[in-house]
Amino acid sequence: MEKTIDLKKTTKEELFDLFRMLPSSNDHYILKENDNFLAAIIAQADYEKYLLHRQAEAQIGLEKFLEKIHPRVDPNISDEDLEAEIVDAIHEMRGVK
């Protein structure tokens, strides 16, 4: 369950009590001050699931990118030369010489 915590109306002790209970609850906390979003607080297990999900999405994105670019890569280029071209392209995009 998601709960919104207004920091203007919450004491430090109440806040620390919420944090202490977090590992044993399914609650997520949205911290706000003056109706402005400050942070989201979630249990470590939920954060780890989030990281795994992000990693899986990144892997899928990389695989799609590689499938798209693979036909355009010269099969006769060495790994070292290909890597050097990639580094040069990255530097060019970033404006690094």
VENPEHU-V749943 format. One record per residue. N is the residue number from 1. SS is DSSP state (helix for helix, strand for strand, loop for the rest). Layout:
BEGIN
N,SS
N,SS
END
This chain:
BEGIN
1,loop
2,strand
3,strand
4,strand
5,strand
6,strand
7,helix
8,helix
9,helix
10,loop
11,loop
12,helix
13,helix
14,helix
15,helix
16,helix
17,helix
18,helix
19,helix
20,helix
21,helix
22,helix
23,loop
24,loop
25,loop
26,loop
27,loop
28,strand
29,strand
30,strand
31,strand
32,strand
33,strand
34,loop
35,loop
36,strand
37,strand
38,strand
39,strand
40,strand
41,strand
42,loop
43,loop
44,helix
45,helix
46,helix
47,helix
48,helix
49,helix
50,helix
51,helix
52,helix
53,helix
54,helix
55,helix
56,helix
57,helix
58,helix
59,helix
60,helix
61,helix
62,helix
63,helix
64,helix
65,helix
66,helix
67,helix
68,helix
69,helix
70,helix
71,loop
72,loop
73,loop
74,loop
75,loop
76,loop
77,loop
78,loop
79,helix
80,helix
81,helix
82,helix
83,helix
84,helix
85,helix
86,helix
87,helix
88,helix
89,helix
90,helix
91,helix
92,helix
93,helix
94,helix
95,loop
96,loop
97,loop
END
